[in-house]
Amino acid sequence: MKYQTMGCTRPVLGFQPEQIKRIQDVMGQRGVDPGELEYWFEERLRVVQENVNVCCPDTLWCLVFPLMLFCLPYVCRRRLEKVEKWDRALRDWQDDMNRQLLRPRGMVSEPNSRDRRASFDADPPAPRLPPSQMVKTQSKSRVEYFEGERRKHVARWFAIALTEEEAEKLELEPHVWGTSDVVACSCCCFMPHKVVEGDLCCHPPGS
């Protein structure tokens, strides 16, 4: 399901409403009610999206400060702080959704009856713990050059595993694929530390 991160005047919802409708039937087979999906993808995700950077405020700050040399440290530090806050909130959202909504929906695999053939007195094998990640934010970027200009294209999505096998594969996949740049000039001497996109749970807004 496509993940949208950035609006120009205000944070976007994060997805198109019709996308939720497409997965309601499939998720309903796992015991997930439509209202639960709306809660997690609308109410809870909206809190995450409040940390998403929008294009106008930072642009306006640069217009207020005509000398970019004085404006740049503030803008870069502010963007870095928002990216880190957004990353923490997005990680918390998917961790909570996995733990509270998806993992309880019958994802524990039961021991096979053939494993109990040794003895009726023997303890049955313990059920294997389910994968911890059944919904996961992922993104992929690629860079191309056109007439000497660097252009970066980023696709972001919510990956949702509907079976235990899919969840095991998803758990091994990275959050971020492709090009990984340094965020918000964080390599500059006036920044507190460096942040790389590959260390985040998704390519950040505006990347």
C-alpha positions as CSV (number, residue, x, y, z in Angstrom):
1,M,0.0,0.0,0.0
2,K,1.5,3.3,-1.1
3,Y,2.7,5.6,1.7
4,Q,2.5,9.3,1.1
5,T,4.7,11.5,3.3
6,M,4.6,15.1,2.3
7,G,2.1,17.9,1.6
8,C,2.9,21.5,0.7
9,T,0.8,23.4,3.2
10,R,0.0,20.7,5.7
11,P,0.9,17.0,6.4
12,V,-1.0,14.5,4.3
13,L,-3.1,11.6,5.6
14,G,-0.4,9.1,4.5
15,F,-2.5,7.0,2.1
16,Q,-5.5,7.2,-0.2
17,P,-8.8,6.2,1.5
18,E,-9.6,3.8,-1.3
19,Q,-6.5,1.9,-0.5
20,I,-7.9,0.9,2.9
21,K,-11.1,-0.3,1.3
22,R,-9.1,-2.6,-1.0
23,I,-7.5,-4.4,1.9
24,Q,-10.5,-4.5,4.3
25,D,-11.9,-7.7,2.8
26,V,-8.5,-9.5,2.9
27,M,-7.7,-8.3,6.4
28,G,-11.2,-9.2,7.5
29,Q,-10.4,-12.9,6.8
30,R,-7.7,-12.5,9.5
31,G,-10.3,-11.2,12.0
32,V,-9.5,-7.5,11.6
33,D,-12.6,-5.3,11.6
34,P,-12.8,-2.3,9.2
35,G,-13.0,0.0,12.2
36,E,-9.7,-1.3,13.6
37,L,-8.0,-0.6,10.3
38,E,-9.5,2.9,10.2
39,Y,-8.2,3.5,13.8
40,W,-4.6,2.5,13.0
41,F,-4.4,4.0,9.6
42,E,-6.3,7.2,10.3
43,E,-6.2,8.2,14.0
44,R,-2.9,6.6,14.9
45,L,-1.1,7.4,11.7
46,R,-2.3,10.9,11.8
47,V,-0.2,11.5,14.9
48,V,2.9,10.3,13.0
49,Q,2.1,12.5,10.0
50,E,2.0,15.6,12.3
51,N,5.8,15.2,12.4
52,V,6.1,15.2,8.6
53,N,7.9,18.2,7.2
54,V,6.0,20.4,4.7
55,C,7.6,22.5,2.0
56,C,6.2,25.9,2.8
57,P,7.5,26.7,6.4
58,D,11.2,26.0,5.7
59,T,10.9,27.9,2.4
60,L,9.4,30.9,4.1
61,W,12.1,30.9,6.7
62,C,14.7,31.1,3.9
63,L,12.7,34.0,2.4
64,V,12.7,35.8,5.8
65,F,16.5,35.3,6.1
66,P,17.8,36.4,2.7
67,L,21.4,35.5,3.7
68,M,21.3,31.7,3.4
69,L,24.6,31.5,5.3
70,F,22.9,32.5,8.5
71,C,19.7,30.7,7.7
72,L,21.2,27.3,6.8
73,P,22.2,26.1,10.2
74,Y,18.7,26.7,11.6
75,V,16.9,25.1,8.7
76,C,19.2,22.0,8.6
77,R,19.0,21.5,12.4
78,R,15.2,21.9,12.4
79,R,14.8,19.4,9.6
80,L,17.1,16.9,11.2
81,E,15.1,17.1,14.5
82,K,11.8,16.6,12.6
83,V,13.1,13.6,10.6
84,E,14.3,11.9,13.8
85,K,11.0,12.6,15.6
86,W,9.1,11.3,12.5
87,D,11.2,8.2,12.4
88,R,10.7,7.4,16.1
89,A,6.9,7.9,15.8
90,L,6.7,5.8,12.6
91,R,8.6,3.0,14.3
92,D,6.3,3.2,17.3
93,W,3.2,3.1,15.1
94,Q,4.2,-0.1,13.3
95,D,5.5,-1.8,16.5
96,D,2.3,-1.1,18.3
97,M,0.2,-2.2,15.3
98,N,2.1,-5.4,15.0
99,R,1.9,-6.2,18.8
100,Q,-1.7,-5.0,19.5
101,L,-3.6,-5.7,16.2
102,L,-1.8,-8.2,13.9
103,R,0.1,-10.7,16.1
104,P,-2.9,-11.6,18.2
105,R,-4.8,-12.6,15.0
106,G,-3.9,-16.3,14.9
107,M,-0.4,-16.0,13.8
108,V,1.1,-18.5,16.2
109,S,1.9,-21.7,14.5
110,E,0.7,-24.8,16.2
111,P,3.0,-27.8,16.7
112,N,2.5,-30.6,14.1
113,S,0.8,-33.7,15.6
114,R,3.5,-35.9,14.1
115,D,6.0,-34.2,16.5
116,R,4.2,-35.8,19.4
117,R,4.7,-39.4,18.4
118,A,7.6,-40.1,20.7
119,S,5.6,-40.5,23.9
120,F,2.2,-39.5,25.3
121,D,4.1,-38.6,28.5
122,A,6.5,-36.3,26.7
123,D,5.9,-32.6,26.7
124,P,4.6,-31.3,23.4
125,P,6.9,-29.0,21.4
126,A,6.4,-25.4,22.4
127,P,4.6,-23.3,19.8
128,R,7.0,-21.2,17.7
129,L,6.8,-17.5,18.3
130,P,5.2,-15.6,15.4
131,P,7.3,-13.1,13.4
132,S,7.3,-9.7,15.1
133,Q,6.8,-7.7,11.9
134,M,3.6,-8.1,9.9
135,V,3.3,-4.5,8.8
136,K,6.5,-2.7,7.9
137,T,7.3,0.6,6.3
138,Q,9.6,0.3,3.3
139,S,11.0,2.5,0.6
140,K,13.2,2.4,-2.4
141,S,15.1,5.2,-4.2
142,R,17.0,5.5,-7.4
143,V,19.1,8.4,-8.8
144,E,19.3,9.5,-12.4
145,Y,21.1,12.3,-14.0
146,F,19.6,14.5,-16.7
147,E,21.7,17.2,-18.3
148,G,24.0,17.1,-15.3
149,E,21.2,17.5,-12.8
150,R,20.8,14.9,-10.1
151,R,17.3,13.6,-9.8
152,K,16.2,11.3,-7.0
153,H,13.0,9.2,-7.2
154,V,11.6,7.6,-4.1
155,A,8.7,5.1,-3.7
156,R,7.4,4.4,-0.2
157,W,4.9,1.8,0.9
158,F,3.4,-0.2,3.8
159,A,4.2,-3.8,3.4
160,I,1.6,-6.1,5.0
161,A,2.1,-9.8,5.5
162,L,-1.1,-11.9,5.6
163,T,0.5,-15.2,6.4
164,E,3.2,-16.4,8.8
165,E,5.4,-17.3,5.9
166,E,5.1,-13.8,4.4
167,A,5.8,-12.3,7.8
168,E,9.0,-14.3,8.1
169,K,10.2,-13.1,4.8
170,L,9.2,-9.5,5.6
171,E,11.1,-9.6,8.8
172,L,14.4,-10.3,7.0
173,E,13.9,-7.5,4.5
174,P,15.4,-4.0,5.1
175,H,13.3,-0.9,5.6
176,V,15.2,1.1,3.1
177,W,16.4,0.0,-0.4
178,G,18.5,1.8,-3.0
179,T,20.3,5.1,-2.6
180,S,20.9,6.2,0.9
181,D,21.9,9.9,1.4
182,V,22.9,11.9,4.4
183,V,19.8,13.7,5.9
184,A,19.5,17.4,6.2
185,C,23.2,18.3,5.8
186,S,23.8,16.4,9.1
187,C,27.4,15.9,8.1
188,C,28.1,19.6,8.5
189,C,30.2,20.7,11.4
190,F,27.4,22.7,13.0
191,M,25.1,19.7,13.2
192,P,25.0,17.6,16.4
193,H,25.4,14.2,14.6
194,K,25.1,12.6,11.2
195,V,21.9,10.7,10.1
196,V,21.8,8.4,7.0
197,E,18.6,7.5,5.3
198,G,19.5,3.8,5.4
199,D,19.4,3.9,9.3
200,L,15.7,5.1,9.2
201,C,12.6,3.0,8.8
202,C,11.7,4.7,5.5
203,H,13.2,7.4,3.2
204,P,12.3,10.6,5.0
205,P,9.9,13.2,3.6
206,G,11.5,15.5,1.1
207,S,14.4,13.1,0.3
